[in-house]
Amino acid sequence: MNKSRFWASIALQRFTGFYLDNPGSAFRAELPAGFFPLEPDMRSNLIHASGYYIFKPKKFSNMAAQGENERQLKSGGSFFAVLGFYYDNLMLNKGLIPASEAKNFVSQVNLVQLTSRSFSLNGGYAHTFVFLKNMYFAMYFAPGLAIFNGNQRFKDNEVQKLRGQVTLRLDT
C-alpha cells in the first residue's frame, strides 16, 4: 500500500528445504566436499510488516521514490515514523547445525528450532535527490528501538527463551 502520507509493506515467505541449485558454480575448489547442506525437511517462515507515516508528503513523495507512479519534480525530504512487526521461524527436526560445523557450535549442535519476534518503533528522514529532471536517488534512514523475544528449541525439547529484550533497529 503506497499513499502520499502513509505507506505499508509486508513480506511473507514460507519455504521448505535448503538447496543450492548450482553448487558447482561456487568456489568448490576452496570448499570441502559436502560443504553445502541439502536439507529437504528444513522449514522457514517469515513475516515482516511495516507501516510508515510521512510528516511532509509535499516535500517527499514515496510514491515517486518506490512506487514510481508519481514524479517528484525537485529534491526534497521529510521526517517519517515507522511501526514494524517482524517474525522469523526456522526448524529442522534432525538439527540446524550441519555436521561439518558441529565443532564450531558445540552448545548449539542439538538445536532444532529458532523463533524470533520483534516490534519496533523508528523515526527517521527520507530524501529524494532529483537530477536532470528525470533522474533521482532516494535515501531513507530510520534508527529506532525494538522489543525482541526469541526461543531456541533443542532435540530433547528443552527451550531457551529470551523475553522483552530492548535492542536497536535501523531501517535504511
Sine and cosine of phi, psi and omega as CSV:
sin_phi,cos_phi,sin_psi,cos_psi,sin_omega,cos_omega
0.00,0.00,0.76,-0.65,-0.10,-1.00
-0.62,-0.79,0.98,-0.22,0.05,-1.00
-0.89,-0.46,0.12,-0.99,-0.10,-0.99
-0.92,0.39,-0.58,0.81,-0.04,-1.00
-0.98,-0.22,-0.37,0.93,-0.09,-1.00
-0.68,-0.74,0.67,-0.75,0.18,-0.98
-0.64,-0.76,0.45,-0.89,-0.02,-1.00
-0.68,-0.73,0.49,-0.87,0.07,-1.00
-0.64,-0.77,0.52,-0.85,0.06,-1.00
-0.65,-0.76,0.67,-0.74,0.07,-1.00
-0.86,-0.51,0.83,-0.56,0.07,-1.00
-0.88,-0.48,0.76,-0.65,0.01,-1.00
-0.60,-0.80,0.73,-0.68,0.07,-1.00
-0.58,-0.81,0.81,-0.59,0.05,-1.00
-0.51,-0.86,0.32,-0.95,0.08,-1.00
-0.83,-0.56,0.47,-0.88,0.03,-1.00
1.00,0.09,0.44,-0.90,0.10,-1.00
-0.70,-0.71,0.95,-0.32,-0.08,-1.00
-0.69,-0.73,0.37,-0.93,0.26,-0.97
-0.91,-0.42,0.85,-0.53,0.01,-1.00
-0.93,0.36,-0.45,0.89,-0.10,-1.00
-0.72,-0.69,0.86,0.51,-0.04,-1.00
-0.88,0.47,-0.40,0.92,0.01,-1.00
-0.93,0.37,-0.40,0.92,-0.02,-1.00
-0.99,0.12,-0.22,0.98,0.11,-0.99
-0.97,0.24,0.14,-0.99,-0.05,-1.00
-0.97,0.25,0.93,0.36,-0.07,-1.00
-0.87,0.49,-0.49,0.87,-0.03,-1.00
-0.89,0.46,-0.46,0.89,-0.04,-1.00
-1.00,-0.07,-0.14,0.99,-0.07,-1.00
-0.91,-0.41,0.57,-0.82,0.02,-1.00
-0.94,0.35,0.42,-0.91,0.05,-1.00
-0.86,0.51,0.62,-0.79,0.00,-1.00
0.98,0.22,0.21,0.98,-0.04,-1.00
-0.89,0.45,-0.61,0.79,-0.03,-1.00
-1.00,0.03,0.88,-0.48,0.02,-1.00
-0.95,0.30,0.61,-0.80,0.12,-0.99
-0.91,-0.41,0.96,-0.28,-0.13,-0.99
-0.82,-0.57,1.00,0.03,-0.05,-1.00
-0.92,0.40,-0.31,0.95,-0.03,-1.00
-1.00,-0.08,-0.04,1.00,0.00,-1.00
-0.93,0.36,0.68,-0.74,0.02,-1.00
-0.81,-0.58,0.65,-0.76,0.01,-1.00
-0.69,-0.73,0.70,-0.71,0.06,-1.00
-0.76,-0.66,0.66,-0.75,-0.03,-1.00
-0.60,-0.80,0.71,-0.70,0.15,-0.99
-0.72,-0.70,0.85,-0.52,0.08,-1.00
-0.79,-0.61,0.86,-0.51,-0.01,-1.00
-0.76,-0.65,0.71,-0.70,-0.01,-1.00
-0.65,-0.76,0.62,-0.79,0.12,-0.99
-0.86,-0.51,0.70,-0.71,-0.08,-1.00
-0.85,-0.52,0.67,-0.74,0.07,-1.00
-0.87,-0.50,0.84,-0.55,-0.03,-1.00
-0.99,-0.14,0.80,-0.60,-0.05,-1.00
-0.97,0.22,-0.54,0.84,-0.02,-1.00
-0.77,-0.64,0.98,0.20,-0.06,-1.00
-0.92,0.38,-0.25,0.97,0.05,-1.00
-0.98,0.19,-0.29,0.96,0.02,-1.00
-0.99,-0.12,-0.46,0.89,-0.03,-1.00
-0.68,-0.73,0.81,-0.59,0.01,-1.00
-0.94,-0.33,0.97,-0.25,0.10,-0.99
-0.92,0.38,-0.48,0.88,0.04,-1.00
-0.89,0.45,-0.51,0.86,0.08,-1.00
-0.98,0.18,-0.69,0.72,-0.10,-1.00
-0.93,0.38,-0.67,0.74,-0.05,-1.00
-0.95,-0.31,-0.72,0.69,-0.10,-1.00
-0.99,0.16,-0.36,0.93,-0.03,-1.00
0.81,0.59,0.50,0.86,0.07,-1.00
-0.94,-0.34,0.21,0.98,0.15,-0.99
-0.64,-0.77,0.14,-0.99,0.08,-1.00
-0.77,-0.64,0.79,-0.62,0.09,-1.00
-1.00,-0.06,0.87,-0.50,-0.15,-0.99
-0.99,0.13,-0.46,0.89,0.03,-1.00
-0.64,-0.77,0.37,-0.93,-0.03,-1.00
-0.86,0.50,0.60,-0.80,0.03,-1.00
-0.02,-1.00,0.22,-0.98,-0.04,-1.00
-0.46,-0.89,0.06,-1.00,-0.01,-1.00
-0.41,-0.91,0.46,-0.89,0.20,-0.98
-0.97,0.25,0.46,-0.89,0.03,-1.00
-0.53,-0.85,0.29,-0.96,0.05,-1.00
-0.85,-0.53,0.51,-0.86,-0.04,-1.00
-0.75,-0.66,0.73,-0.69,0.15,-0.99
-0.88,-0.47,0.81,-0.59,-0.10,-1.00
-0.72,-0.70,0.46,-0.89,0.11,-0.99
-0.76,-0.65,0.74,-0.67,-0.07,-1.00
-0.71,-0.71,0.80,-0.60,0.00,-1.00
-0.75,-0.67,0.76,-0.65,0.06,-1.00
-0.70,-0.72,0.67,-0.74,0.02,-1.00
-0.63,-0.78,0.78,-0.63,0.00,-1.00
-0.74,-0.68,0.78,-0.63,-0.02,-1.00
-0.55,-0.83,0.54,-0.84,0.08,-1.00
-0.44,-0.90,0.89,-0.45,-0.12,-0.99
-0.86,0.51,-0.51,0.86,-0.02,-1.00
-1.00,0.06,-0.11,0.99,0.04,-1.00
0.86,-0.51,0.63,-0.77,-0.06,-1.00
-0.99,0.11,-0.35,0.94,-0.06,-1.00
-1.00,0.01,0.87,-0.49,0.03,-1.00
-0.88,0.47,0.55,-0.83,-0.01,-1.00
-0.81,0.58,-0.58,0.81,-0.02,-1.00
-0.92,0.39,-0.28,0.96,-0.02,-1.00
-0.93,-0.36,0.04,1.00,-0.09,-1.00
-0.83,0.56,-0.62,0.79,-0.03,-1.00
-0.92,0.40,-0.40,0.92,-0.01,-1.00
-1.00,0.01,-0.23,0.97,-0.04,-1.00
-0.72,-0.69,0.83,0.56,-0.12,-0.99
-0.83,0.56,-0.70,0.71,-0.05,-1.00
-0.97,0.24,-0.16,0.99,-0.04,-1.00
-0.93,-0.36,0.07,1.00,-0.10,-0.99
-0.83,0.56,-0.59,0.81,-0.05,-1.00
-1.00,-0.08,0.27,0.96,0.00,-1.00
-0.95,0.31,0.80,-0.60,-0.01,-1.00
-0.88,-0.48,-0.25,0.97,0.00,-1.00
-0.46,-0.89,0.68,-0.73,0.12,-0.99
-0.83,-0.55,0.76,-0.65,0.05,-1.00
-0.72,-0.69,0.70,-0.71,0.08,-1.00
-0.66,-0.75,0.56,-0.83,0.06,-1.00
-0.65,-0.76,0.65,-0.76,0.10,-1.00
-0.52,-0.85,0.50,-0.87,0.12,-0.99
-0.88,-0.47,0.69,-0.72,-0.04,-1.00
-0.73,-0.69,0.43,-0.90,0.13,-0.99
-0.76,-0.65,0.87,-0.50,-0.04,-1.00
-0.82,-0.57,0.44,-0.90,0.15,-0.99
-0.73,-0.69,0.63,-0.78,-0.05,-1.00
-0.30,-0.95,-0.28,-0.96,-0.07,-1.00
-0.71,-0.71,0.66,-0.75,0.08,-1.00
-0.83,-0.55,0.63,-0.77,-0.03,-1.00
-0.58,-0.81,0.67,-0.74,0.12,-0.99
-0.93,-0.37,0.79,-0.62,0.08,-1.00
-0.98,-0.19,0.87,-0.48,0.00,-1.00
-0.98,-0.21,0.77,-0.64,0.05,-1.00
-0.84,-0.54,0.57,-0.82,0.12,-0.99
0.74,0.67,0.54,0.84,0.06,-1.00
0.90,0.44,-0.46,0.89,-0.08,-1.00
-0.88,-0.47,-0.04,1.00,0.00,-1.00
-0.89,-0.46,0.54,-0.84,-0.01,-1.00
-0.50,-0.87,0.30,-0.95,0.07,-1.00
-0.65,-0.76,0.83,-0.56,-0.02,-1.00
-0.93,-0.38,0.64,-0.77,0.03,-1.00
-0.78,-0.62,0.59,-0.81,0.07,-1.00
-0.77,-0.64,0.65,-0.76,0.05,-1.00
-0.56,-0.83,0.89,-0.45,-0.09,-1.00
-0.60,-0.80,1.00,-0.02,0.11,-0.99
-0.97,0.24,0.43,-0.90,0.03,-1.00
-0.19,-0.98,-0.17,-0.98,0.00,-1.00
-0.87,-0.49,0.51,-0.86,0.04,-1.00
-0.72,-0.70,0.52,-0.86,0.16,-0.99
-0.99,-0.17,0.84,-0.54,-0.13,-0.99
-0.91,-0.41,0.72,-0.69,0.15,-0.99
-0.81,-0.58,0.64,-0.77,0.01,-1.00
-0.55,-0.84,0.44,-0.90,0.06,-1.00
-0.74,-0.67,0.58,-0.81,0.20,-0.98
-0.83,-0.56,0.80,-0.60,0.04,-1.00
-0.90,-0.43,0.70,-0.72,-0.05,-1.00
-0.96,-0.30,0.17,-0.99,-0.04,-1.00
-0.84,0.53,-0.55,0.84,0.00,-1.00
-1.00,0.10,0.23,0.97,-0.03,-1.00
0.92,0.38,0.19,0.98,0.16,-0.99
-0.91,0.41,0.68,-0.74,0.01,-1.00
-0.84,-0.54,0.79,-0.62,0.12,-0.99
-0.96,-0.27,0.77,-0.64,-0.07,-1.00
-0.88,-0.47,0.56,-0.83,0.12,-0.99
-0.81,-0.58,0.89,-0.45,-0.11,-0.99
-0.85,-0.53,0.68,-0.74,0.17,-0.98
0.89,0.45,0.50,0.87,0.03,-1.00
-0.98,0.21,0.74,-0.67,0.07,-1.00
-1.00,-0.02,0.76,-0.65,-0.05,-1.00
-0.66,-0.75,0.27,-0.96,0.04,-1.00
-1.00,0.07,0.51,-0.86,0.07,-1.00
-0.66,-0.75,0.61,-0.79,0.02,-1.00
-0.74,-0.67,0.86,-0.51,0.14,-0.99
-0.98,-0.20,0.75,-0.66,0.04,-1.00
-0.72,-0.69,0.00,0.00,0.00,0.00
